[in-house]
Amino acid sequence: MAAAAGHMRGLLRVPPGLRCGFCRARSAAACPPAGQVRQAFLRFFQEQHGHRLVPSAPVRPRGDPGLLFVNAGMNQFKPIFLGTAHPRSELAQYQRVVNSQKCVRAGGKHNDLDDVGRDVYHHTFFEMLGNWSFGDYFKEEACGMAWELLTQIYEIPKDHLYITYFGGDASLGLSPDEESRDIWLSLGVPPSHVLPFPLRENFWEMGETGPCGPCTEIHYDHVGGGRHAAGLVNQDSPDVVEIWNLVFMQYSRETDGSLRPLPQHHVDTGMGLERLVTVLQSKRSNYDTDLFTPILDAIHKGCGGPGYQGLVGEADVGSVNMAYRVVADHVRTLSVCIADGVYPGMSGAELVLRRILRRAVRFCFEVLHAPPGFLASLVPAVVEVLGDAYPELRKNTDQIMNIINDNEAAFLSSLLRGRRIIDRTLQQMGPSKLFPAEVAWSLYGNLGFPLDLIGLMIEEKGIQLDWAALDQLAQEDAKQKARTQQAEQLEGSGVRLDVHSLAQLQRDGVPATDDSPKYAYTLGQDGRYAFSPCQATVLMLYKDQSLQKVVGAGQHCGVLLDRTSFYAEQGGQAHDRGYLVRLGQQDVLFPVESVQLSGGYVIHEVTAPETLQAGDQVLLFVDEAQRLACMVNHTATHLLSFALRRVLGDQTEQRGSHMTAEQLRFDFSTQAPVTTQQLQEVEGVIQEVVDQNEIVYMAEVPLALASGIQGLRTMDEVYPDPVRMVSVGVPIESALMPNSQAAMQTSVELCCGTHLLQTGAVQDLTITSERQLVKGISRIIAVTGEQAKQAREVGQSLAKEVDSLSARVKQGSSSLPEVQSLSKEVGHLTEEVSSTAMPQWQRRELQAILKALQRAANTAIRKLEIRQAAEKVQGLLEKHSNQPVIIDTISSDSLSILMKVVNQFCDKSPGASVLLLSPQASGEVLCACQVSKVCRVPCPHFPLRTGPWLSVLTWEATQGALALLPRVLETPRTFRGP
């Protein structure tokens, strides 16, 4: 203990410059600005303890489909914890890291959305200050640094701080973390301030499986004054709050629930900036700090009314203060997410963001009575608070405001549509007092109509939501989404090395797989690609999450080779298919089902037809047709990215892509919908490059050198160093020259994929689909080569059909059956044009023509029906003059004509109530009726329905009609009609 204390005293010698700088800020102003608090944290670890400052990752997770948003500082470092980081990547070189990470907790496992506004400390967006050690320092250094920063740099009184540590768990065979306890005691923390807690509070886990370990937390007592507040720690007391969590990753949770020691120990700490600033600015609410007050002031200035007073619960009359907190928090979240490319939408993170936006809009309108566009007007205040730390906010301010305004307008429009649906449903409900759950759920899911707002609207009319049925629908929806997610995960899954096997390979000195042979192909004079043969040695087999030397016949396993020509799935390109054969045994094939990359090791997934063991020599045969098709589509994707920028502007950025042998998918940001003409122009730009048969240059270059290229296309990914560069038509050397504009004039990207050597093999590219995923993000589906040619031929064929149909519709006809037949043809052709693979620009043109034809056909049908109805009405008027109730039969095979007859008759004889029946050869009876306005009386048996041509008869008239029916109809028949 004495030795540890001595070491701690050495560790806690704070350089005067750093300490005095922050102290001067505190003495000059009792409340140090949040920006200085953030900067002091980063400087402390960077300058005094050798940590590398890493920028915040975007809030959209990198390569983690199970996560909606980045919700902790450690998310971007998961590949390090799991051992899957590429050995040549910058990520793999990290040892000590510090940063301030943008985090969003809304939706998914960590969801604070519904709590925001109700109290003074929950947020959907927050900043996580953190320091990490990847196999470097551990508990002693981490605790010492934390104590030093809090008590000497930030000068937080020591008697206000309480420490918790893991108290052990007998069921898991885990002893108390006495090491952490002793470290804190050696730092001078009184024993009464060092408290053990069980697994739930002090054992952190990444997920159901994966790295985990005990944690020690630092709590702050806002009251202090020498009191003993240990009993309030971890009791949800607003007076004693957790401010910093230090996680010591030393175990891995296995699929069977057991814990295995990790091969390397890591430190992962996280401290919420908002809570820290609250402490340092001597506030009791996060919303009273300068991270929020400028935004709250902007809200008050923009909407007038009472200012923010920090009230909660019953004291907050009218929920005005809650509205201030909701709007301030949500506009921060919206600004950060949109700046990082997450826009409000209909699924996943986008759907959560849409709910956040709509919740903020509701509080703006319903509580603060703010004008339209008010929410977006708060964005400059957010930028003023966070823009220095996160420059992307300043860069995208206008775009953020535009997207918020567009989505607000869409929400208000949805509210109007939803109200109409609710009113119509209430009219049709009859005596029921429970609003149909299916209608409410549809409004919620399709229009984003808040359920609580539906409840408020119908409560005014004495109707209640069927919450039990809604809960059932929500559970079914959650199960369906879980099944879909599981299916997607299984579809994209393959054999992947676990953290223990990766560590064992590294300990045993097994080198990373040499996958350079995947680039070993040439283009012959005949235009054919030749793929070089590849011979390799089986180094290890992977089965049941363990490395093995031998697998038997019929066993499913992963094969690790010293070298491979197979492409592992990455960079959006699908993995290769093919097979392995043992040297000298060519008749036994080992089909390769998938190829995955983990920590630099390429794993080939096979089901062994015979015994396979380490040391076997194998020959690798890639499915050349599938590989070549992927190469075509990957190069075409680069050309598409270039063409979109050329046509739509440099602000167009790639958001994702996926290439298979069959097609390519490309997601991109755009400030406006892509027009039909622009789609044609994009295809034209690509065709020009294809026709020129440009050379595709590829080479590995230092990452720092490549990153300096003007106009370089990159994604939010972790690239290896050196990195592979792909340039179309311009040699790599030219693109790398200082002040080179090459990347502005052609496609130059960082890419590990396999590409064509010349663009001519693309032959043709046809965009078969273009649609907006969310406001500002579009998705293109395209095909190349023969598929593109076929799509264009189909488009031309359909265009001829549309031309022919157009001529016949314009010619017109006096025959109602003929015109109705033409209308059906228009409908069928519309469906075919919508569902067939063809050029998207042509589809839009044909759809516009067909829409006009449908209107023309409908108009012609309506005119002919009105004419026929008028003839029938004349006969009825002559037969029934001045009668109050008319029940009769007429000959008509159209319910639409029957309705028009009733309508016209009542127009000419306003005092008459009419019921017309039309027996059909099929056994059905068409029925249309309308009650004169003077006779409309609500009936308990027949709820009143009104319309321009239809209503329900009075009870007396209905009884008379029913009494007459046996005489009108010779045989029992069914009835069809409104």
CORSUL-V337969 format. One record per backbone hydrogen bond with DSSP energy under -0.5 kcal/mol. NH is the residue of the N-H (numbers start at 1). CO is the residue of the C=O. If there is no record, write none. Layout:
nh = [NH,NH]
co = [CO,CO]
This chain:
nh = [5,6,7,8,9,10,11,12,13,14,19,20,21,22,23,24,25,26,27,28,29,32,36,37,38,39,40,41,42,43,44,45,46,47,48,48,49,49,51,52,54,54,61,63,67,70,71,75,77,78,80,81,82,83,83,84,85,89,90,92,93,94,97,98,99,101,101,103,104,105,106,111,112,115,116,116,118,119,126,128,129,129,130,132,133,134,135,135,142,143,144,145,146,147,148,149,150,151,152,153,154,156,160,161,162,163,164,165,167,169,172,173,174,175,177,178,181,182,183,184,185,186,187,188,189,193,194,195,195,197,201,202,203,204,206,210,212,213,215,216,217,218,219,219,220,221,222,222,227,229,232,233,235,237,241,241,243,244,245,246,247,247,248,249,249,250,250,251,252,253,254,254,257,260,262,266,267,268,269,270,271,273,276,277,278,279,280,281,282,283,286,287,288,289,292,293,295,296,297,298,299,300,301,302,303,304,315,316,317,319,320,323,324,325,326,327,328,329,330,331,332,333,334,335,336,337,338,339,340,341,342,343,345,350,351,352,353,354,355,356,357,358,359,360,361,362,363,364,365,366,367,367,368,370,374,377,378,378,379,381,382,383,384,385,386,387,390,393,394,395,396,397,400,401,402,403,404,405,406,407,408,409,410,411,412,413,414,415,416,417,418,419,420,421,422,423,424,425,426,427,428,429,429,432,435,435,440,441,442,443,444,445,446,447,447,448,449,450,454,455,456,457,458,459,460,461,462,463,464,466,467,470,471,472,473,474,475,476,477,478,479,480,481,482,483,484,485,486,487,488,489,490,491,492,493,502,503,504,505,506,507,508,509,510,511,513,514,515,518,518,519,520,521,522,524,524,527,530,532,532,534,536,538,539,539,540,541,542,543,543,546,548,551,554,555,557,558,559,560,560,561,561,562,564,568,569,570,573,574,576,578,579,580,581,582,582,583,585,588,589,590,591,592,593,593,594,596,598,599,601,603,603,604,604,605,605,606,606,607,608,608,612,614,615,616,618,619,620,621,622,623,624,627,628,629,630,631,632,633,634,635,636,637,638,639,640,641,642,643,644,645,646,647,648,649,649,652,655,656,658,659,660,664,665,666,667,668,669,670,679,680,681,682,683,684,685,686,687,688,689,690,691,692,693,694,696,697,697,699,701,706,707,708,708,709,712,713,714,717,719,721,722,723,725,726,727,728,729,729,735,736,737,737,740,744,745,745,746,748,749,750,751,751,756,759,761,762,763,764,766,768,768,769,771,773,773,774,775,777,778,779,780,781,782,783,785,785,787,788,789,790,791,792,793,794,795,796,797,798,799,800,801,802,803,804,805,806,807,808,809,810,811,812,816,819,820,821,822,823,824,825,826,827,828,829,830,831,832,833,834,835,836,838,840,843,844,845,846,847,848,849,850,851,852,853,854,855,856,857,858,859,860,861,862,863,864,865,866,867,868,869,870,871,872,873,874,875,876,877,878,879,880,881,882,886,888,890,892,898,899,900,901,902,903,904,905,906,907,908,909,912,913,914,915,916,917,918,920,923,925,926,927,928,930,935,936,937,939,951,952,958,959,960,961,962,963,964,965,966,967,968,969,974,976]
co = [1,2,3,4,5,6,7,8,10,12,15,16,17,18,19,20,21,22,23,24,25,30,33,33,34,35,36,37,38,39,40,41,42,43,43,44,44,45,45,96,52,98,59,61,64,59,69,72,74,75,77,77,78,79,80,79,79,86,719,86,90,91,132,52,130,99,128,126,70,124,104,109,105,112,112,113,115,115,103,101,127,271,99,97,267,95,133,265,138,139,140,141,142,143,144,145,146,147,148,148,149,150,157,158,219,193,217,195,197,174,169,170,169,173,166,176,177,178,179,180,181,182,183,185,184,190,191,163,193,165,198,198,199,213,211,253,251,204,202,246,164,244,162,217,241,160,220,239,224,227,229,230,232,232,220,239,218,218,270,216,245,268,214,247,266,212,248,212,260,210,252,258,254,252,250,249,133,247,131,245,129,127,272,273,274,275,276,277,279,278,120,120,285,286,289,289,292,292,293,294,295,296,297,298,299,300,312,313,315,316,317,319,320,321,322,323,324,325,326,327,328,329,330,331,332,333,334,335,336,338,337,341,350,347,347,348,349,350,351,352,353,354,355,356,357,358,359,360,361,362,362,363,363,364,371,373,374,375,376,378,378,379,380,381,382,383,386,390,391,391,392,394,396,397,398,399,400,401,402,403,404,405,406,407,408,409,410,411,412,413,414,415,416,417,418,419,420,421,422,423,424,425,426,429,433,464,436,437,438,439,440,441,442,442,443,444,443,448,450,451,452,453,454,455,456,458,459,458,433,435,465,466,467,468,469,470,471,472,473,474,475,476,477,478,479,480,481,482,483,484,485,486,487,488,490,498,499,500,501,502,503,504,506,505,509,600,562,513,515,564,516,517,519,530,522,528,524,522,520,530,620,618,616,537,560,560,548,558,541,546,543,541,612,608,552,606,542,604,540,558,559,602,537,514,566,595,573,570,659,567,592,621,590,619,585,588,617,582,585,587,580,589,578,591,605,605,603,601,84,598,596,601,559,602,594,603,557,604,591,555,606,551,549,538,613,536,581,534,579,620,577,622,623,624,625,626,627,628,629,630,631,632,633,634,635,636,637,638,639,640,641,642,643,644,644,645,649,667,667,665,572,663,782,658,780,656,778,653,776,675,676,677,678,679,680,681,682,683,684,685,686,687,688,690,689,757,695,727,725,723,702,703,704,705,706,709,748,712,715,717,88,701,701,699,749,697,747,695,727,731,732,733,734,737,741,741,742,742,746,726,713,724,749,631,694,758,759,760,762,783,766,781,781,779,771,777,777,344,774,668,771,666,769,664,766,762,764,784,784,785,786,787,788,789,790,791,792,793,794,795,796,797,798,799,800,801,802,803,804,805,806,807,808,814,815,816,817,818,819,820,821,822,823,824,825,826,827,828,829,830,831,832,836,767,839,840,841,842,843,844,845,846,847,848,849,850,851,852,853,854,855,856,857,858,859,860,861,862,863,864,865,866,867,868,869,870,871,872,873,874,875,876,879,880,913,915,917,890,894,895,896,897,898,899,900,901,902,903,904,905,909,884,930,886,928,888,926,924,920,974,918,976,916,914,932,933,935,942,929,945,954,955,956,957,958,959,960,961,962,964,964,965,923,925]
